[in-house]
Amino acid sequence: MPRCPIGPALAAALLSSTAARAEALAERLAPCLACHGETGRSAIPEVPSLGGQPADYLVTQLYQFRETQRVAPPMNEMAAGLSDDDLRAFADALAALPAPASPAAAPDGAAPIGAAAEQARALVSRHQCGSCHGADLAGRDAIPRIRGQREDYLLKALAGYKSNARPGYDPAMNEVAQGLGAGEIQVLARYLAGL
């Protein structure tokens, strides 16, 4: 059996340190998972599901919360003391959660069917949602997954982009949302949540 070139004591210390860091990260993530869902799907109204989100998107959002470029008091408080390494570790851990499974039905039991689904697909096409969010709307790089996201969160986010109450780090969503009516936002949010 080959000998460990770094010596058994150092190897044990490194393993112990890695296990301790993993345990500390899990402990620090517990409040995040309490709101955003341990399974990647949030059960709290207007709180987004983070499962399956790209790590680069999550680290960008955490940075914006830390720097108060995006204001949401609980998130700003949570992110205030995080280092850049913490932001990356949190983002990587959250991105590893499974993407939310499609709900059996929308919260009120109605799912977009027929004309509403056709209208939603036409909106996705007209506003070229797939060009940024990916053809399957599962996000990529610093662009979020919108497929399977909570309907109420999507409604709030799209309305915030439309009113410019929610500035993005890129103005694309604010520009796209200007062309959406309130009814279109509802149809689009319900459709995306059900994917």
Secondary structure as UniProt FT lines:
FT   TURN            5..6
FT   HELIX           8..36
FT   TURN            38..39
FT   TURN            45..46
FT   TURN            51..52
FT   HELIX           55..66
FT   TURN            67..68
FT   HELIX           73..79
FT   TURN            80..81
FT   HELIX           84..95
FT   TURN            107..108
FT   HELIX           115..126
FT   TURN            127..128
FT   HELIX           129..133
FT   TURN            135..136
FT   TURN            141..142
FT   TURN            147..148
FT   HELIX           151..163
FT   HELIX           172..178
FT   HELIX           182..194
//
